[in-house]
Amino acid sequence: MKTTSKPTALVTGGSRGIGAATSRELAARGYRVAVNYFSNREAADQVVKQIEADGGEAFAVQADVHDPRQAAELLERSTVDGRLDVLVCNAGARFTPTPLPRLSWEDFHAKVTNELASVYTLTQQALAVMGAQGGGRIVYVSSAVADGPPTAGMAAHGTAKAALNTFARFVAHEAGSLGINVNVVAPGFVRTEASAGQPQEFQQRLAEHTPLGRVAEPEDVARAIAMLAGEDAGFVTGAVVTVDGGHGVGRR
Ligand SMILES: NC(=O)c1ccc[n+]([C@@H]2O[C@H](COP(=O)([O-])OP(=O)(O)OC[C@H]3O[C@@H](n4cnc5c(N)ncnc54)[C@H](OP(=O)(O)O)[C@@H]3O)[C@@H](O)[C@H]2O)c1
């Protein structure tokens, strides 16, 4: 990897879906991007190649962010010349929507624990690195489900993402004096491989009930993340930015 004076951004789960779009968006805005992936090396390499073909800089870094030791190593390997300017905690914890009577404690526990594990160590280490360099940006990818009306089978996911939103507020409070802005992006339904199982009719109905008339593409979320990572959001911290085309406004 060649190093330049570009600012550095780490995107967890940066190889597919929302993370891949975010890696591309940040690279296009001048960041050198560490593209984290878990198991699919090919997808990560593809994102890196695409960024390089567009004149940007990126490198792939394998790590399971649910494992504190690997998360710590990931941050270390993504820091270039002792600097990390932006951390995007995008990789969540997989889940299968399950109604409560059939949801085991083990599955509930695993979802909530993994979701928080995927941000905890990275946040701690990022605060140390960013604090020492005089500032930085952290953006967490949550979900509109956390604050929306409860839907069947989503208790574990909603609880995990609500805990993430609350964690982010505490981090924002502690990190402000270090010059670090901490925000959350909360997407509604986004068309990625993870959501591809949802029937076409469901997506159609959702679009019809969305003021902006469609469901989100990963790039819609990526642009909101990049906005929070950039200068225009210099005085924004502790915020949850919902990216759902207005789907939630009818409920509030
Ligand atoms: N899609 C939606 O409708 C939607 C809505 C609201 C919120 N979100 C949130 O948005 C985030 C991204 O979702 P997505 O739909 O873009 O997911 P996705 O398309 O399934 O992509 C998941 C990404 O995360 C990586 N990953 C998975 N487990 C990992 C682990 N343990 N350690 C490191 N990387 C890991 C994957 O890498 P490999 O391919 O190598 O495994 C891949 O790059 C999640 O936090 C999700 O909860 C999604």
The ligand as a Gaussian input file, in Angstrom:
#p B3LYP/6-31G(d) Opt

LIG

0 1
 N      -30.308000      -3.611000       4.214000
 C      -31.215000      -2.988000       4.947000
 O      -32.417000      -2.946000       4.619000
 C      -30.785000      -2.300000       6.231000
 C      -31.715000      -1.477000       6.873000
 C      -31.355000      -0.833000       8.046000
 C      -30.090000      -1.022000       8.572000
 N      -29.202000      -1.851000       7.944000
 C      -27.878000      -2.008000       8.572000
 O      -26.877000      -1.665000       7.618000
 C      -25.683000      -2.413000       7.859000
 C      -25.230000      -3.079000       6.569000
 O      -26.280000      -3.861000       6.049000
 P      -26.272000      -4.409000       4.552000
 O      -27.684000      -4.712000       4.212000
 O      -25.473000      -3.511000       3.673000
 O      -25.486000      -5.809000       4.746000
 P      -24.846000      -6.827000       3.660000
 O      -25.207000      -6.397000       2.272000
 O      -25.241000      -8.179000       4.130000
 O      -23.266000      -6.626000       3.871000
 C      -22.702000      -7.035000       5.047000
 C      -21.245000      -6.588000       5.097000
 O      -20.769000      -6.792000       6.428000
 C      -19.656000      -7.691000       6.405000
 N      -19.693000      -8.494000       7.637000
 C      -20.647000      -9.367000       8.036000
 N      -20.312000      -9.897000       9.253000
 C      -19.121000      -9.344000       9.586000
 C      -18.248000      -9.495000      10.700000
 N      -18.560000     -10.312000      11.711000
 N      -17.090000      -8.791000      10.704000
 C      -16.758000      -7.949000       9.671000
 N      -17.554000      -7.762000       8.602000
 C      -18.727000      -8.450000       8.565000
 C      -19.819000      -8.497000       5.145000
 O      -18.556000      -9.063000       4.760000
 P      -18.481000     -10.555000       4.065000
 O      -19.264000     -10.456000       2.793000
 O      -17.016000     -10.774000       3.870000
 O      -19.098000     -11.506000       5.049000
 C      -20.328000      -7.407000       4.197000
 O      -19.267000      -6.578000       3.763000
 C      -26.019000      -3.378000       8.999000
 O      -25.587000      -2.843000      10.228000
 C      -27.551000      -3.446000       8.961000
 O      -28.132000      -3.787000      10.204000
 C      -29.523000      -2.497000       6.790000

